[in-house]
Amino acid sequence: MIATLLAALIIFMLLVGAFFVFLGGFSLVKLSSFFHRIHGPTKASTLGVGSILFASVIYHTTYGSGLHPRELLITLFLFMTAPVSAHLMSRAALSLMDGRPDDPSVTPDPEAHIRDDADEIAEQRARDHERPHVE
Amino acid sequence: MINAAILFAMVVVGSAMLFSLTRLIKGPSAPDRILALDTLYVSTIAELILFGMFLDSSLYFEIALVIAMLGFFGTVVLSKYVIRRDIVE
């Protein structure tokens, strides 16, 4: 009875975790701008990995070689580092944004253009075009 | 039954990794690529944990822990590089 309940709990946590990790990956492809995209992986994927690790803890205590505190360590580490890395990545995107307001109390437009590959190529072309003229 | 669920979860997490790989290749900006790498290592941790459950081995937790730490430092360093280059210019 208890073994069946534990198996059902493991399967449920695995399905929930796989769904949220999939959601995090799919939002990277589906959403339109960087500041929309950053929400998917940093929230959904972290929750998904958390529930997969929880399922793994139950699995290894029930069927495997006993409880491993390292799994809980991975969960703790991921839940601590995900907000920090999300904050740094959005600051990186903010520093590459066009028309960023100087006043920090003004909210920037999340759909604003971020300097991308096309801009890099255009600048490279302009430099190559300019160089013989300068010499 | 549990083995089937683990296999299904591995396939789903693998397709999530493919999605983040397309974003890593397509870009178009540098923070997008950093975010795609971050997603890729988080889903790699999930995939490794599932693989460890599938093989019934506890060897893969160390690998997942190392990937979690190095991936976090990689994300921080890449973001810092993007931020500071802009400040110097």
Interface residues (C-beta under 8 A of the other chain):
Chain A: A7 I10 I11 L14 L15 G17 A18 F19 V21 F22 G24 G25 F26 L28 V29 F34 R37 I38 G40 P41 T42 S45 T46 G48 V49 I52 L53 A55 S56 Y59 H60 Y63 G64 S65 H68 R70 E71 L73 I74 F77 L78 T81 A82 V84 S85 L88 M89 S90 R91 A92 A93 S95 L96 I114 R115 D116 D117 A118
Chain B: M1 I2 A5 I6 F8 A9 V12 V13 S15 A16 M17 L18 F19 S20 T22 R23 G27 P28 S29 A30 P31 D32 I34 L35 A36 D38 T39 V42 S43 I45 A46 I49 L50 G52 M53 D56 S58 F61 E62 A64 L65 A68 M69 F72 T75 V76 L78 S79 K80 V82 I83 D86 I87
